[in-house]
Amino acid sequence: MPKLAALTVSVGVLAVVATWIFGLSAATALNLQVWQAFIAWGCHFHAGGKVTGCRNTLVCMIFGALVGMVAVMLAGQLCAPGFLSVPIAVGLGASVICLASALPLLAAIPASVYGFAAIAGLIVAGKASPTAAIVPTIISIVIGALFGIVSEYVAGALTKKDAAAAAGAAA
């Protein structure tokens, strides 16, 4: 099977599975979010895929989520006028993400920003307080990153089967 077709089948089927899993009552009770998992899934590929992409996704998105949680909590503590407290907190969080990228393990700035956005979205949507949002966000990120690596390996297996069959037919 051509590489794009294999990836299409892999991602399509696994997207059905992921959406079904996140719709289960246990996932709902834990406040897991399919959209956060899909961000991590896409981030896996954006970060280069394979083990490195999965690692960068996990480390940086979780770091970004922690920075986002602290930024939201800080916004409530700032003495700035109400219309400035959130922008200042977000600016400080973004600065922390950029500065932290000097560390090789946190160098994937976009992945950290995705993590920041994922937790901020959950909090702003009113689905959880900052401290209540961190655990479901991390779990959703982990699940999404794992779906990224699984979809990549399944696509590779589908592509290899076709290549092996073509090689056998040519012999």
Beta strands, then each sheet from edge to edge (+ up, - down):
end
